Amino acid sequence: SSGINAEYGVYQGLLGWYMVKSGLEDKPDSADIPRVSQYRLASHLGSAFILYLSMFKTSLDILLPAQGGAAPALGRLRTWSGGVAGLAFLTALSGAFVAGLDAGLVYNSY
């Protein structure tokens, strides 16, 4: 499992380089402001979350080995927590699209 995390870390680094490269290209309409692609930004952020969660799960598996005979309520809790984690992941990715498009600058005050 740690080998997979290491390989995914290399992938994350390459994806980060690919994202930054998109901001270094000459674009005549950018007015000398480097801008990265919002799609590359979202994919880099999403893969960072997946890498972090994979490392977190690996460390929990090492520190707290699985024990048999868990209560059924624990299974429901795991199901619900997975759904909430998925929604948090989608919310974070939507934030990457907002940041990449500067959409937050449209209404920057109340």
Backbone as CSV, one residue per row, in Angstrom:
resi,resn,N_x,N_y,N_z,CA_x,CA_y,CA_z,C_x,C_y,C_z
1,SER,0.821,-1.197,0.000,0.000,0.000,0.000,0.861,1.256,0.000
2,SER,1.989,1.218,0.723,2.854,2.394,0.742,3.545,2.583,-0.605
3,GLY,3.777,1.484,-1.341,4.342,1.604,-2.680,3.395,2.305,-3.629
4,ILE,2.121,2.017,-3.483,1.112,2.680,-4.307,1.072,4.166,-3.961
5,ASN,1.162,4.487,-2.666,1.172,5.886,-2.259,2.385,6.613,-2.835
6,ALA,3.536,5.963,-2.870,4.738,6.579,-3.426,4.573,6.829,-4.921
7,GLU,4.034,5.851,-5.635,3.803,6.035,-7.065,2.782,7.132,-7.316
8,TYR,1.759,7.173,-6.496,0.749,8.217,-6.657,1.322,9.592,-6.320
9,GLY,2.292,9.642,-5.400,2.964,10.900,-5.083,3.753,11.429,-6.268
10,VAL,4.395,10.519,-7.018,5.102,10.921,-8.233,4.106,11.444,-9.256
11,TYR,2.970,10.759,-9.406,1.911,11.215,-10.313,1.424,12.601,-9.906
12,GLN,1.264,12.817,-8.611,0.803,14.106,-8.107,1.806,15.207,-8.463
13,GLY,3.082,14.917,-8.327,4.107,15.892,-8.687,4.092,16.232,-10.170
14,LEU,3.952,15.212,-11.005,3.888,15.448,-12.454,2.634,16.231,-12.827
15,LEU,1.529,15.921,-12.178,0.295,16.653,-12.450,0.429,18.107,-12.007
16,GLY,1.118,18.341,-10.897,1.360,19.713,-10.448,2.217,20.481,-11.438
17,TRP,3.234,19.817,-11.980,4.068,20.466,-12.994,3.243,20.792,-14.232
18,TYR,2.389,19.861,-14.634,1.523,20.068,-15.799,0.575,21.240,-15.559
19,MET,0.071,21.375,-14.331,-0.826,22.480,-13.998,-0.078,23.813,-14.072
20,VAL,1.088,23.892,-13.453,1.856,25.135,-13.446,2.294,25.511,-14.856
21,LYS,2.608,24.515,-15.664,3.011,24.765,-17.045,1.922,25.507,-17.813
22,SER,0.656,25.216,-17.498,-0.432,25.898,-18.202,-0.468,27.390,-17.858
23,GLY,0.035,27.776,-16.699,0.066,29.187,-16.333,1.264,29.922,-16.884
24,LEU,2.257,29.195,-17.384,3.457,29.836,-17.899,3.425,30.055,-19.406
25,GLU,2.391,29.572,-20.064,2.272,29.750,-21.505,1.872,31.184,-21.817
26,ASP,2.366,31.703,-22.933,2.028,33.070,-23.339,0.610,33.098,-23.900
27,LYS,-0.214,33.934,-23.284,-1.586,34.117,-23.748,-1.800,35.616,-23.936
28,PRO,-2.179,36.033,-25.114,-2.300,37.476,-25.359,-3.412,38.153,-24.554
29,ASP,-4.425,37.433,-24.142,-5.545,38.054,-23.430,-5.392,38.034,-21.910
30,SER,-4.254,37.580,-21.401,-4.113,37.433,-19.956,-3.589,38.680,-19.266
31,ALA,-3.148,39.694,-19.991,-2.654,40.957,-19.439,-1.515,40.716,-18.447
32,ASP,-0.575,39.864,-18.819,0.618,39.569,-18.015,0.316,38.974,-16.653
33,ILE,-0.847,38.409,-16.456,-1.185,37.722,-15.210,-1.159,36.234,-15.494
34,PRO,-0.258,35.505,-14.838,-0.238,34.057,-15.093,-1.496,33.387,-14.549
35,ARG,-2.136,32.601,-15.371,-3.362,31.904,-14.971,-3.234,30.444,-15.356
36,VAL,-3.533,29.575,-14.397,-3.515,28.144,-14.683,-4.899,27.715,-15.136
37,SER,-4.942,26.606,-15.832,-6.209,26.051,-16.282,-7.021,25.576,-15.071
38,GLN,-8.285,25.954,-15.021,-9.114,25.535,-13.890,-9.326,24.030,-13.873
39,TYR,-9.270,23.396,-15.039,-9.408,21.942,-15.095,-8.168,21.265,-14.513
40,ARG,-7.000,21.786,-14.838,-5.766,21.226,-14.287,-5.675,21.494,-12.786
41,LEU,-6.131,22.672,-12.371,-6.142,23.001,-10.951,-7.049,22.049,-10.181
42,ALA,-8.241,21.795,-10.713,-9.184,20.895,-10.043,-8.660,19.459,-10.022
43,SER,-8.030,19.022,-11.100,-7.505,17.650,-11.108,-6.330,17.516,-10.139
44,HIS,-5.499,18.537,-10.036,-4.379,18.504,-9.094,-4.886,18.499,-7.654
45,LEU,-5.886,19.328,-7.367,-6.453,19.370,-6.018,-7.147,18.051,-5.681
46,GLY,-7.919,17.519,-6.629,-8.609,16.250,-6.393,-7.649,15.105,-6.150
47,SER,-6.574,15.055,-6.935,-5.609,13.977,-6.727,-4.839,14.169,-5.426
48,ALA,-4.651,15.423,-4.991,-4.004,15.665,-3.692,-4.885,15.151,-2.556
49,PHE,-6.179,15.388,-2.646,-7.098,14.868,-1.623,-7.089,13.341,-1.599
50,ILE,-7.101,12.729,-2.767,-7.096,11.270,-2.836,-5.794,10.717,-2.256
51,LEU,-4.661,11.347,-2.568,-3.380,10.914,-2.015,-3.372,11.066,-0.498
52,TYR,-3.870,12.194,-0.006,-3.905,12.415,1.440,-4.781,11.365,2.130
53,LEU,-5.965,11.114,1.581,-6.857,10.129,2.188,-6.268,8.719,2.135
54,SER,-5.552,8.407,1.063,-4.916,7.098,0.963,-3.828,6.935,2.027
55,MET,-3.030,7.984,2.226,-1.992,7.917,3.261,-2.618,7.859,4.652
56,PHE,-3.714,8.591,4.848,-4.395,8.587,6.137,-4.957,7.199,6.442
57,LYS,-5.584,6.574,5.434,-6.138,5.231,5.623,-5.031,4.210,5.885
58,THR,-3.919,4.335,5.190,-2.794,3.433,5.422,-2.281,3.566,6.853
59,SER,-2.159,4.796,7.336,-1.671,4.988,8.707,-2.683,4.465,9.725
60,LEU,-3.979,4.622,9.459,-4.982,4.062,10.375,-4.953,2.544,10.382
61,ASP,-4.731,1.943,9.211,-4.639,0.478,9.142,-3.443,-0.035,9.935
62,ILE,-2.361,0.728,9.951,-1.172,0.313,10.705,-1.390,0.520,12.199
63,LEU,-1.949,1.677,12.569,-2.107,2.000,13.989,-3.278,1.280,14.643
64,LEU,-4.365,1.099,13.894,-5.569,0.469,14.444,-5.972,-0.703,13.561
65,PRO,-5.433,-1.868,13.769,-5.806,-3.012,12.931,-7.299,-3.334,13.071
66,ALA,-7.877,-3.858,12.003,-9.307,-4.169,11.984,-9.625,-5.272,12.987
67,GLN,-10.750,-5.096,13.662,-11.214,-6.098,14.615,-12.557,-6.627,14.129
68,GLY,-12.729,-7.927,14.216,-13.964,-8.548,13.758,-15.116,-8.324,14.726
69,GLY,-16.331,-8.549,14.260,-17.513,-8.463,15.101,-17.942,-7.043,15.430
70,ALA,-17.752,-6.105,14.513,-18.156,-4.723,14.772,-19.678,-4.619,14.783
71,ALA,-20.184,-3.669,15.521,-21.629,-3.458,15.642,-22.213,-3.002,14.303
72,PRO,-23.484,-3.363,14.008,-24.116,-2.932,12.757,-24.222,-1.407,12.653
73,ALA,-24.357,-0.750,13.783,-24.446,0.715,13.751,-23.151,1.327,13.224
74,LEU,-22.034,0.663,13.484,-20.758,1.152,12.988,-20.710,1.079,11.461
75,GLY,-21.309,0.067,10.882,-21.375,-0.053,9.429,-22.184,1.076,8.810
76,ARG,-23.312,1.414,9.459,-24.122,2.537,8.956,-23.364,3.851,9.084
77,LEU,-22.635,4.001,10.183,-21.850,5.222,10.381,-20.781,5.350,9.304
78,ARG,-20.131,4.247,8.972,-19.109,4.284,7.920,-19.725,4.642,6.570
79,THR,-20.924,4.117,6.299,-21.597,4.435,5.046,-21.913,5.923,4.971
80,TRP,-22.496,6.456,6.036,-22.835,7.881,6.053,-21.590,8.762,6.003
81,SER,-20.549,8.375,6.719,-19.336,9.194,6.710,-18.677,9.171,5.334
82,GLY,-18.773,8.059,4.618,-18.260,8.016,3.249,-19.027,8.949,2.335
83,GLY,-20.348,9.005,2.506,-21.157,9.926,1.704,-20.838,11.383,1.999
84,VAL,-20.661,11.695,3.268,-20.319,13.071,3.647,-18.933,13.435,3.118
85,ALA,-18.000,12.497,3.183,-16.655,12.745,2.640,-16.714,12.976,1.130
86,GLY,-17.563,12.229,0.440,-17.732,12.435,-1.002,-18.289,13.805,-1.325
87,LEU,-19.260,14.257,-0.546,-19.810,15.599,-0.761,-18.779,16.680,-0.456
88,ALA,-17.979,16.481,0.583,-16.913,17.440,0.891,-15.887,17.485,-0.236
89,PHE,-15.597,16.334,-0.837,-14.665,16.261,-1.965,-15.216,17.059,-3.154
90,LEU,-16.493,16.870,-3.460,-17.107,17.620,-4.569,-17.142,19.115,-4.285
91,THR,-17.375,19.494,-3.040,-17.373,20.907,-2.674,-15.988,21.512,-2.868
92,ALA,-14.950,20.781,-2.468,-13.579,21.272,-2.648,-13.237,21.410,-4.129
93,LEU,-13.668,20.451,-4.941,-13.404,20.552,-6.383,-14.141,21.719,-7.008
94,SER,-15.361,21.983,-6.562,-16.073,23.139,-7.101,-15.360,24.429,-6.701
95,GLY,-14.744,24.441,-5.520,-13.953,25.597,-5.116,-12.756,25.815,-6.023
96,ALA,-12.165,24.730,-6.513,-11.045,24.867,-7.447,-11.501,25.492,-8.750
97,PHE,-12.690,25.135,-9.207,-13.207,25.751,-10.435,-13.510,27.229,-10.216
98,VAL,-14.031,27.587,-9.053,-14.311,28.991,-8.754,-13.006,29.776,-8.707
99,ALA,-11.980,29.219,-8.066,-10.691,29.907,-7.973,-10.032,30.013,-9.348
100,GLY,-10.132,28.961,-10.139,-9.508,28.979,-11.457,-10.163,29.934,-12.424
101,LEU,-11.437,30.173,-12.259,-12.163,31.083,-13.149,-12.287,32.494,-12.586
102,ASP,-11.768,32.711,-11.384,-11.934,33.990,-10.684,-13.407,34.351,-10.532
103,ALA,-14.249,33.364,-10.376,-15.691,33.609,-10.251,-16.035,34.314,-8.946
104,GLY,-15.194,34.166,-7.948,-15.448,34.841,-6.678,-15.272,36.339,-6.762
105,LEU,-14.658,36.842,-7.821,-14.452,38.286,-7.953,-15.671,39.011,-8.494
106,VAL,-16.657,38.289,-8.967,-17.849,38.930,-9.518,-18.634,39.627,-8.406
107,TYR,-18.853,38.935,-7.316,-19.551,39.508,-6.171,-18.621,39.404,-4.967
108,ASN,-17.659,40.312,-4.899,-16.664,40.210,-3.851,-17.038,40.989,-2.584
109,SER,-18.239,41.533,-2.547,-18.697,42.204,-1.320,-20.192,41.954,-1.178
110,TYR,-20.662,42.105,0.053,-22.079,41.907,0.301,-22.734,43.233,0.237
